[in-house]
Amino acid sequence: MAYFVTILTISALLYVLGDFFKNNFLRYTFKPLSTVIIILYTVFQYPEVSELYKYLIIAALIFSLAGDIFIMLPHDKFVQGIAAFFIAHMLFILAFVTDIGLSFNWIWLIPLLIYAIIFLKLILPKTGKLKIPVLVYTIVIVSFLWQAIGRNGIAMSDSSKYALFGAILFVASDSILAYTRFFKEYKISSFLIHSTYWAALFCLSLSV
C-alpha cells in the first residue's frame, strides 16, 4: 500500500502545482492519473466484503474519473461532470447496500438534511441554469453519506469505517468545490478540494 500512497501523493501534488501555476500539461496529466492510481490499487485488492462490492466500487471510481475529465476540460462540461459523479454516488450506494441492505437511520438524517438545506439556500441563488443539476446532485451525495453512516452503525467493520471516512471527505470536498465555483476562489482552494477528494476516493478503495 505504501508504494501506491507514495505515487498517489506525488501525482496529486504535481496536479495541485500545475493548477496553481496554470500549467495545462501538469493539470491534464496528473488529475486523471491520480484517480487512475486509486482505481488500479482497488483492482489489485483482495475483496474482504464481496466481489460484487469490489466491482461496484471500481465502477464508481471509473465514473469519478469521467467526472474529473469533464470538469477539467477547457470548455466547461460542469453538467456532464455532475452527471458522472451522480452515477458514481449511486454506484457507491449500491455497493454499501450489498451487505446490509438500505439503512434507515433517521437520527442522522435530520442533521444531514439541515446541512443540505443550509447549503442549498446559500448555493442555489448563485447557480443560475445549474439549479436543477446542483439540487439533484446534493440529494444523491447526502443519501450517499447517510447510507455510509447507517452501514457503519450496523456493520462496524473496517470496510464500513473506511467507507464512512470516504463519504465524509467526499462531502467536504464537494462543499469546498461548490463554494469556490459559486462564491469565491482562494489560492488554497485547489489543494483543499483535491486533497480531500483523493483522500475520499482512497478511503472508499480501502473499504473493498
Phi, psi and omega in degrees: 000323182302323180298312180294319181298318179297312180297317180298316181298316179297314180299315181296319179295322178295323176295313182299319177297317178298320179292320181295318183265008179057041179264105186296326179299312179294319182295309185286342179271311193267346174291305178293325182298322180299317178289323177300321179300317179294320178299315180298319178300319180294318180302321184274358179281146172275123185290126177271338180269292177192163176297320180299316179302313180300313183294324178292321177296316178299316179299319179296321178293324178294319177291329174296320176299317177299319177298318176305312185294315179301316186289332183270354181298149181303319176269122189305118176242046186298319181296316178296323177297315177299319180298317180296317179289329175300312179297320179302315181292325176297321178290321175300315179298316177301321177297316182300324186273359180292332182255335182235354185079181179294140178254135179241068179274090188291333181298316181281340181294325183299306179297328178294319178293322178298315178299315182297319181294315178297315180301311182293324179297325179282318190276314189306319179299341182263354190271346178059237181287354182267009184305309184294312177302319180293319179298312181297318181295321178298319179299316184288324182286328174293320177297321178301312179292321179300315180292325177296318178296313181298318180297317180294324179297330181267310187282318182050043182252170175300320180300313183292326178292313178298318180297320179294315177302317179298317180295318179298315180294324179296315179297320178298314180299313181293327178294317178294319179300315180296317179298316181296318184288319189256349179241280185210139178259137177246162181300329183272357185303311184300318179298314181295316181298310189278330176294318178288325180294309181288330173296321178298311180297321181292320176298318178295325175296317180295337181289348178293000000 
